[in-house]
Amino acid sequence: MSNVFFRIIAPDLDEDGAQRAARDVARHLVSRGYVSEAPVRYLPTSLPRYLPGPRYAELYMERPAKYGAAFGGVEITATRDPRFYENGQEGFTVSCPFCHQQAVGLLWQKAMTSYHYGSSGILLCHVCRKLERIDRWTYEPNVGFSRLCISFWNAPHLREDRLHELTEVVDSPVKVIYGAY
Ligand SMILES: [Zn+2]
């Protein structure tokens, strides 16, 4: 069965900021009744997942009923190092933060592997020859690195005012990633 999701990431948050935002977002979602009070351990990912709360439908642009049994669940993740979050569709570009040229796919993948295994993750720009860590390149349109990730599973799109509300709680610029696996 395929899963649709959207994620809110905040690429500019540092480690402390991400921890603080994760706590504040959880408190906010629980206090508004958007999610259940305590997360459950969701077996496929083994991550704590908040189940829909009594006012969950108020988060979304449309009524969520059609998503049936697969519906719902919010995961809030704060990590020490930035993680790469994508949309499951591989349709994105990576460009140099200095000269804006697109990265060579193979070099990017190598740097990504290195980063993933705790190495430098440095990527060389083949045009301006500058070196920069992979999480500091520019990602478009809807992927990116972040220490904070709020994932909403199998739910309709978030209402604009709710996104605004959550952005205020996060207190840092956010990016919303819509995706499917
Ligand atoms: Zn460059």
Boltz pocket constraint, residues with backbone or C-beta under 6 A from the ligand:
constraints:
  - pocket:
      binder: B
      contacts: [[A, 96], [A, 97], [A, 98], [A, 99], [A, 100], [A, 101], [A, 125], [A, 126], [A, 127], [A, 128], [A, 129], [A, 130]]
      max_distance: 6.0
